[in-house]
Amino acid sequence: MRKAAGPAVLSEARFTPSIDNARCRHPAAPPPPRRLPASPAPASSASAAAPSRAAASPKALAAVLRSRVIACLRAQDGETALQAAHAAVRGGVTVLEIAMSTPGLLEVIEDLCRSYPSLTFGVGTVLTAADARKAIGAGAQFLMSPGTVMEILHDLEESKVLYIPGVLTPTEVLSACSAGAKAVKVYPVSVMGGEVYMSALTKPFPLVPMVASQGIQLGSIKGYLEAGASALVLSDAIFDKELMSKGRFSKISELASLATFEALQATK
């Protein structure tokens, strides 16, 4: 890849195919030997670089950018996960991520996809291509990782399934974008300075969709969005551990409702 002439700029609606004028470029590379499921017919290099086009822009990306909140659920067992997920949906959550480590994860995803076909469900903390295949097989519409797993990123470049790799530095943002990422997750954001760090990282990349993740509380939603985050991952802020352990799912619905309301207000 040629050296960038200036700060890299990517559109949340479009990744352009050239690095000239400070844009990322998809490097030419032979197709990987193994492909993950749920991919449509191969697109041209131009359309593969353009998230605004149907073949290269998973519906999950539009859902994330519209919702601004990704509720992240971790549970000790599948039944608790399912009840908590239903509670979050009742509270207004439309994009929900369940951690790969949750027991019974695949069955939970399948159940949610059947129950709420218009909503968007994904799997987080996906560390290997093998786990990605399992999640997609269960119906996951997006995958997230704490870092960038290049095998997953390459395999899903032309897929209907959205992959949001984790990044932390400008170099990692450029690397992920150059490899085909349509959005990135900034993780762990709060320990790096929270809203201040988010603002600093988004300035060179004002058009790259960035999802802030880790340690974000309800009272920080507006600040992160104003700092440039396209969306936020909310974990304990919605799925409070004590509430989960006591089965107080109605309270989880209340927290979910408050989170979605705060995100909506911040976008007005």
C-alpha positions in Angstrom: 0.0 0.0 0.0 1.3 3.5 -0.9 2.0 6.0 1.8 -0.9 8.2 2.7 -0.5 11.8 1.7 -2.3 13.0 4.9 -4.8 12.0 7.6 -6.8 9.0 6.5 -10.5 9.8 6.0 -13.2 7.2 5.5 -16.9 7.7 5.1 -19.4 6.0 7.4 -21.4 5.6 4.2 -18.5 4.8 1.8 -15.0 3.5 1.8 -13.3 4.8 -1.4 -10.9 2.5 -3.3 -7.9 4.9 -3.4 -5.6 6.1 -0.7 -5.0 9.4 -2.6 -6.4 12.4 -1.0 -6.0 10.6 2.4 -8.3 7.7 1.9 -7.8 4.1 2.8 -7.4 1.5 0.1 -8.2 -2.2 0.0 -4.9 -4.0 -0.9 -5.0 -6.5 -3.8 -4.7 -10.0 -2.4 -5.6 -13.5 -3.4 -8.9 -14.8 -1.9 -8.4 -16.8 1.3 -8.5 -20.5 1.0 -11.6 -20.8 3.3 -14.6 -18.6 3.2 -17.0 -18.0 6.1 -20.7 -18.6 5.3 -23.4 -16.1 4.5 -21.4 -14.3 1.7 -23.1 -13.1 -1.5 -21.6 -13.3 -4.9 -18.2 -11.6 -5.2 -18.4 -7.9 -6.0 -16.1 -5.7 -8.0 -13.3 -4.0 -6.1 -15.1 -0.7 -6.3 -18.3 -1.9 -4.8 -16.5 -3.9 -2.2 -14.9 -0.7 -1.0 -18.2 1.1 -0.9 -20.3 0.4 2.3 -23.2 2.4 0.7 -23.8 -0.3 -1.8 -26.0 -3.3 -1.0 -23.3 -6.0 -1.8 -20.8 -4.4 0.5 -22.9 -2.7 3.2 -24.4 -5.2 5.7 -27.7 -4.1 7.1 -26.2 -4.5 10.5 -24.0 -1.4 9.9 -27.0 0.8 9.2 -28.7 -0.6 12.2 -25.7 0.2 14.5 -25.4 3.7 13.1 -29.1 4.3 13.5 -29.4 2.9 17.0 -26.1 4.4 18.4 -26.3 1.8 21.2 -25.0 -1.8 21.1 -26.2 -3.6 24.3 -23.5 -6.2 25.2 -24.6 -9.2 27.2 -22.6 -11.6 29.2 -24.3 -14.3 31.4 -23.4 -17.3 33.4 -25.9 -19.5 31.6 -28.1 -19.6 28.6 -31.5 -19.2 30.4 -30.3 -16.0 32.1 -28.9 -14.7 28.9 -32.2 -15.3 27.1 -34.3 -13.6 29.8 -31.9 -10.6 30.0 -31.9 -10.3 26.2 -35.7 -10.2 26.1 -35.7 -7.7 28.9 -33.4 -5.4 26.9 -35.5 -5.7 23.8 -38.6 -4.7 25.8 -36.6 -1.7 26.9 -36.1 -0.6 23.4 -32.7 -2.1 22.5 -32.6 -2.9 18.7 -28.9 -4.0 18.4 -27.7 -6.6 20.9 -24.4 -8.4 21.2 -23.8 -11.5 23.2 -20.3 -12.5 24.3 -18.9 -15.7 22.8 -18.1 -17.0 26.2 -21.8 -17.1 27.3 -22.9 -20.8 27.7 -25.6 -21.7 25.2 -24.8 -18.7 23.1 -25.7 -20.3 19.8 -29.1 -21.4 21.0 -29.8 -17.9 22.4 -28.9 -16.2 19.1 -31.1 -18.6 17.2 -34.0 -18.0 19.6 -33.7 -14.2 19.4 -33.4 -14.2 15.6 -36.7 -16.2 15.4 -38.4 -14.0 18.0 -37.4 -10.6 16.6 -36.6 -10.9 12.9 -36.5 -7.1 12.5 -33.8 -6.6 15.1 -30.1 -7.0 14.9 -28.2 -9.6 16.9 -24.5 -10.3 17.0 -21.7 -12.0 18.8 -18.8 -10.3 20.6 -15.4 -11.3 21.8 -15.0 -13.5 18.6 -11.3 -14.4 18.6 -11.0 -17.1 15.8 -12.5 -17.8 12.4 -13.9 -21.1 13.7 -15.9 -19.2 16.3 -17.0 -16.8 13.6 -18.4 -19.6 11.6 -20.3 -21.0 14.5 -21.8 -17.6 15.3 -22.8 -16.9 11.7 -24.3 -20.4 11.5 -26.6 -19.5 14.4 -27.8 -16.4 12.7 -25.4 -13.6 14.0 -25.7 -10.5 11.8 -22.5 -8.9 13.1 -19.3 -9.9 14.9 -17.0 -7.9 17.2 -13.5 -8.6 18.5 -11.3 -6.8 21.1 -8.6 -6.7 18.4 -8.4 -7.2 14.7 -8.6 -10.8 13.5 -7.4 -10.5 9.9 -8.7 -13.9 8.9 -12.2 -13.0 9.9 -11.9 -9.5 8.3 -10.7 -10.9 5.0 -13.3 -13.7 4.9 -16.2 -11.3 5.6 -15.1 -8.5 3.3 -17.9 -9.2 0.8 -20.3 -10.7 3.3 -23.8 -9.7 4.5 -22.4 -10.2 8.0 -20.7 -7.2 9.5 -17.3 -7.5 11.3 -16.2 -4.7 13.6 -12.6 -5.3 14.6 -11.1 -3.8 17.7 -8.5 -1.0 17.4 -6.8 1.4 19.8 -4.3 3.5 17.9 -4.3 5.5 14.6 -2.0 2.9 13.1 -4.5 0.1 14.0 -7.3 2.2 12.5 -5.4 2.5 9.2 -4.5 -1.2 9.2 -8.1 -2.3 9.7 -9.5 0.1 7.1 -6.9 -1.0 4.6 -7.8 -4.6 5.1 -11.5 -3.8 4.4 -13.1 -2.9 7.8 -16.3 -0.9 7.4 -16.3 0.2 11.0 -14.0 -0.2 14.0 -14.4 -0.6 17.7 -12.2 1.5 20.0 -11.3 -0.8 22.9 -10.6 -0.3 25.8 -11.6 3.3 25.5 -12.2 4.3 29.1 -8.8 3.3 30.5 -7.2 5.3 27.7 -8.9 8.6 28.7 -12.5 8.0 27.7 -14.2 10.8 25.9 -11.0 12.8 25.6 -9.2 9.9 23.9 -12.2 9.3 21.7 -12.2 12.9 20.5 -8.4 12.7 19.8 -8.7 9.5 17.9 -11.6 10.5 15.7 -10.2 13.8 14.6 -7.8 12.4 12.0 -10.6 10.0 10.8 -13.8 12.1 11.0 -15.7 9.8 8.5 -14.6 6.4 9.9 -17.5 4.8 11.9 -16.0 4.2 15.3 -17.8 2.3 18.1 -16.6 3.2 21.6 -16.3 0.3 24.0 -15.4 -0.6 27.6 -16.5 1.0 30.8 -19.1 3.4 29.4 -21.9 4.4 31.8 -25.3 5.9 31.0 -24.2 9.4 32.0 -21.4 9.3 29.5 -23.5 8.5 26.4 -23.9 12.1 25.3 -20.2 12.9 25.9 -19.0 10.0 23.8 -21.3 10.7 20.9 -20.3 14.4 21.0 -16.7 13.3 21.0 -17.1 11.6 17.7 -18.2 8.0 18.5 -20.7 6.7 15.9 -22.1 4.2 18.5 -21.4 2.9 21.9 -21.1 -0.6 23.5 -23.0 -0.7 26.8 -22.4 -3.7 29.0 -22.8 -3.4 32.8 -24.6 -0.1 32.3 -27.6 -2.2 31.1 -26.8 -5.7 32.2 -25.9 -4.9 35.8 -24.3 -8.0 37.4 -26.3 -7.7 40.6 -29.6 -7.3 38.8 -28.7 -10.3 36.6 -27.8 -12.5 39.6 -31.1 -11.6 41.3 -33.2 -12.0 38.2 -34.5 -8.5 38.3 -35.1 -8.3 34.6 -37.7 -5.6 34.8 -35.0 -3.3 36.1 -32.8 -4.3 33.1 -35.6 -3.2 30.8 -35.6 0.2 32.6 -31.9 0.6 32.1 -32.2 -0.3 28.4 -35.0 2.2 28.0 -32.9 4.9 29.6 -29.9 4.1 27.5 -31.8 4.2 24.2 -33.5 7.5 25.3 -30.1 9.1 26.1 -28.7 8.1 22.7 -31.8 9.4 20.9 -31.6 12.7 22.8 -27.9 13.1 22.0 -28.5 12.9 18.3 -31.1 15.7 18.3 
